[in-house]
Amino acid sequence: MPAITSVEFRQFSANHHNAQRNWLLVKLNTDDPNVYGIGDASPMENDNLVMGMIESMVEKHLVGKDPLESEVLWTTLYQDFQARGGRIASTALSGIDIALWDLKGKILGQPVWKLLGGAHRKSIRVYANGWYTNPGTPEQNAEEAKVVVDMGYTALKFDPFGQHNYYKLSLKEAQLAEDRVAAVREAVGPYVDILVEAHAKFDVMNAIQIGKRLEEYRPLFYEEPVSQERVSELLEVRNKVNIPIATGERLYTKFPFAEIVDRHVVDVLQPDIANAGGITELKKIAIIAEAKHITMAPHNVCSPVGAMAEMHLDASIINFEIQEYHAEFYTEHYFTVLDGFTRQKDGYVELSDAPGLGLELNEAEIAAHPPLKKVSSAGGTVRGI
């Protein structure tokens, strides 16, 4: 059995309609040079901090260990006093965990979805994000939405609230946001799901007022209407707005999700596999949610590695809702930096039977697109509250 020997990193960048992104990949090596696992440990910023933590974790706890013992290794890493809690630590742990699962699949000759217990589905429904201008006019967003539907998508998400409004919206801004959603609904018709993103910007009063305006347009869910920091505020919005509520991209490990599920604060959970604890932890979050019939729609601003890891997880859980998917709105090399990443067709991504995550590094393409010194986002996340 190959043993873990060392870790390397790969970094690359890409752009989409509203943002520039850097990604950090983990390459977990074994004493067989042909056998390695690939993970995603992209924090979106502070890559050097994450790399330093991963190097320390691997040196202290993984060198010489059997990669098949991923559950034991996850727990060992988490219980290290340096690693419990916070985005940087959980992102480092996530990248290692994803690489371990990829490595296990390659060693055993099986896809990760099969190692997770099998596939309830191998066609993963995805929704488009990264397609829209923000801020755009209602007419502009409507025309952009038509293009998305023409690409085959049956669901799309956007932030209709512009850029520089926090805690509250003026009546003029609120009307413009409603007009954007109304225009997109009219453009795509009644049988395409619209998902509304609020980026955790509003206080409870404004989140409720906005939500009530949007009910008639039947969003699939209303994402992060308020900050995740106070569970009671999410619950207040859920109790007063007749739209399913989603949250989770800013929460790490199973523990905060357990409280949300226990109090049934939201309808949909959105942990990010590259930040919340990897495949091991998202599987547990999904099981916790299943007990209250809460569904999973993992957050995804990941590299192709993280995106594919999420889709293997999606296949294996009964309470899967829908998967975020930016891929076709990034610059084209997003599809070539990793061999084996799959395009959507008619709003679905088909999983293969290839071992592990089914991906291999394209070293030349990665080297051709180095990380940017400074990245920007115009998707509604200028700052949070």
N, C-alpha and C positions, 0 to 999 in steps of 0.2 A: 504493500500500500504506500503510495507517495506521501511524504511528510512535508509540511510547510517549511520553507527555508528563508524567504525574504519577501519584501514588497517593493514594487515600483509604482510610478504614477505616469499617467498620460493626461495632458491638458489640451483642450481645443475650444474654439468659439464658433458662434453662428449668430445671425441676426434674424428677427422676424419683424412683422409690421410695426409692433410697438416697443420692441426691446432688443437689447444686445445681451448675449449670454456667454459666460464661460462655464465649462464643465470640467470636473476633476474625476478621472477614472482611476480605480485601484486595480493593479495587476498583482495577484497573490501567487507567488511562485512556489514550486515544490522541487524536490530533488530529482524529479524527472523533468528535464527542460522542455519537453513537449506537452506537459500537463500544467495548466495554470487556470486560475479563475479571474473573471473580470467583474468589478463592482463599480457602483456609482456613489461617490461621496462629495457631491456638488453642493456647497453651501451658498452659492451665488456670489459670495464675497468671502474674504479671509481664507483663501485656499491654503496659504502657508500654515495657518494655525491647525487646520484639519490634517494636513500632511504630517506635521510634527506629531500630532496626537496618534495618528495611525502608525507611524514608525515606532513610537514608544509602545503602543499596544502589541504590535507584532513581535517586537524584540522581547518584551517582558512575558508574553502569554501564549504566543502561537508558534514560535520556531520549534520545530521538531514534533509538532502535534499532528494528529490524524484529522484531516479536514472533514471526514464523515461525521465527526462528533460536534456538529455545528451548534446544537442546543447547549451543550456543556461549554463550548468556547464562548458563545454569546453571553451566558451567565457570568462566566469568569471575567470577561471584559467589562460587563456592566457593573460588577461588584468592586472593581478596582476603584479606589477612592478618588482617582482623578477623572473618572468617566461617568459618574452618575449625574444626569440632568443637564439641560441646556442644549442649544442647537448645535454648537461645535462638537461636543462630545457625542451626541446621538448621531450626528452626521458621520463622524469617523466610524462609529460602531456600525452604522447602516452600510457604509461602503464595504467594510470587511465582511459583513454578513452576506450581502449579495454575492460577493466574490466566492465565499464559501459554498453557497448553493450552486453557483455556476460550476465550481470545481467538483462538487459532489456529482453533479449530473454528468460531467465529462468522464470522471472516473468510472461511474456505473453504467455509462452509455445510455442514459435516460434523460428526457426533458424534465426541467424543474417542475412543471405542472404535474407530472406523474409522481415524482417524489413527494409532492405535497398532498397526495392522496387521490389523484386523478382529476379529470376535467368534467365539471358539470356542463361546460360549453367550451368549444375550441374556437368559436367565432365570438370575438370580444367587441361589443358595441362601444363606439367611441363618439365623443362630441368634439367639435372644432373649437379651438381657441387660438388667439393670435391673428385673427382674420380682419379685424375691424379698426377703423380710425378712431382714436380717442384723444381729444373730443372731436366728434364728427357731427355733421348735421343729421337729422332723422332720415333725410332722403339719401344721403351718402351711405349711412349704415344699412339702409334697406337694400341698396344696390349691391353692397358688399355681401350681404346675407344671401342674396340670390345666387351669387357666384359660389358660395359655400354649398348651397343645396345642389347646384349643378355639378359639383364635384362628387356628389353621392352622399353627403352627410344627412342624417336624419335628426341631428341635434347640434345646437351651437350655443356657446356662452359668450356674453360680453358684459362689460361694465358701462352702463349708460350714463354714469354720473359725472363724467368729466374728470378733471385733475385736481383742482384746488378748492375742494370743499371737505371740511372735516367737522365732525360732530353734527353739523346741520346743513340743510339746503335752503336757499331762499325759495320763495314761491316760483320765481322765474326759472331757477335751476331745476326745481322739482318738476315743473311742467315740461321743460325740455327733456329731462330724463324719461318721463312718461311718453312723450312724443316719439322718442327714439325707439322705445320698446314697442309702442303701437305700430310704428312704421315697419319694424322688422317682422312683427307678427303678421301684418297685412302682406308683406312681401313673400314670406315663406309659407303662408297658408296655415290651416288648422292642424296638420298632421306632422309638423316638424317641432320638436321640443326646443324651447328657448330656456336658457338658464341665465339667471341674473346674478352678477357678481358685484358685491359692494365693498370688498377689500377691507372689511372691519373698520370702516371710517366713521360710522354714525353713532350718536347716542340713542338711547332707547326710544325717546319720543319721536325723533325724526325717522328712525328705522321703521317704526310702526306706521307713521303717516305715509312714508314712501311705499311700504309694503301694501297698504290698503289701496293705494292708487294702482298698483300693478296686478292686483288679483284678477281682474277681468281678462288679462292677456295670458293667463294660465301657465306661468313658468313651471318647469319641472321642479326647480327649487330656487330659493333665495339664499345666496351664499354669503356667509359672514356679514350679516346685517349690522352686527355690533361686535366689539372685541370679544375674543375668547376668554379674556382674563376673569370675567365674572359670570359664572354659570347662571346666576339668577337673572341677569339681563337677557341672555339668550332665551331663557324660558319665558320671560315676559313677552318678548317679541313673538315667540312661537304660539303663545296662548291667544294673541290678539290679531294675528295676520293669518289669513286663510291661504297660505302658500307653504309647502314643505320647506323646512329650514335646514341648511347644511353648514358645517364648520369642521375644522381640523388641521388645516395646513400649517398652523403655527403651534401645534401641540406635539409633544415628543414622548415616546414610549406609551405603554398601555395605561398608565396610571391616571392621567387626566381624562382619557377617554372613558375609563370605568365610571367615573363620577357622572359624566355626561349621559352615559347609557343608563346608569342606575336611576337618574332623575328624569329620563326620557326628555332631554332638553332639546334635541334636534331629531330630524327624521333621517338624515344622511350624514355619514362620517367621511372625512376627506384627509386621512393621514397621507403624508408623502413618504414613499418607500426609501428615498435617499436621505431623509432627515429624521424620521420617527422611529428608526430601529431596524430597518431592513425587512426582508421577507419573513424572518422568524417572528418579529414583533407585529407586523401587519396581519399575519395569520391569526395571532392571538386577539388583536383588536377586533377582527372580523368575527371571531367566535363569541367574544363578549357582546358585540352588537347583535349577533344572531339571536341571543337569548331574549332580546326585547323587540325583535322584528325590525331592527334598524338596519338600513342598507349601507353599502360601501360604494363610494365613488372616488377612488384615490386621486389626490392632487398630483399634478404632473407638470413640472417645468424641468424635467430630468433630461439627461442625455439619452441616447437610444438604449443604453444599458439599463438605466432606471425605468424607462418606459416599458421595455420588454419584461423586466422583472415584475412590474405591476401587472402586466397582462397575464403572466404565468400565475400570479396570485389570484387574479380575477377569475381565471378558469377554475380554480380549486375551491372557491367559496360559494356557498349557496345564496348568500345575501348580497351578491353583486348587483349594483344598479347600472352604472355606466362609467366609462373611463375617459378622462381628459386626454386630449391628443393635439399637440401643437405642430407635429412633425412637418406637415406639408406647407406650413406657413413660415418655416425657417428657410434660410438659404439652402440651395440644393445639396450641398455637401453633408448636411445632416444625415442623409441617407447613404453616404459613402464612407464615412469615418469608421463605421462598423459594418462588416460584411454580414448579411443575414437579417437586417432590420426590414420590417414589412410595411408596405403602404396599405392604407385603408382602401376598401372597395365597398361601395354602397353603404358606407357608415360602419363597417366592421373590419377588424383585423383578424386574419386567420393565423392561428398558432401552428407551428410545425412540430415534428417529432424529433428534431435535432437534439443532440445531447446538451445538457446544461440550459443556458438561455438561448442557445442557437446563434450566438454572435462570435465574431472573431475580429481582432484589431486590424484595421488597415493603417499600418504605420505611416505610409507615405501621405495619405490623406490627412491624418492627424497632424503630422508635421507641417503640412501646407496651410493649416488654419490654426496658428498658435493663439493662446489666450490674449485677450485684449487687456491693456493696462488699466482701462477704465470702462465700465459698462454702465448703461443707462436703461431705464424702463419708463414707458409712457402708458402703461396699462392700468393706471389707477393706483399705483403703489409709490407715489412720491414720498409719502411717509404714512405710517399707521398711527393709531391712537392707543 
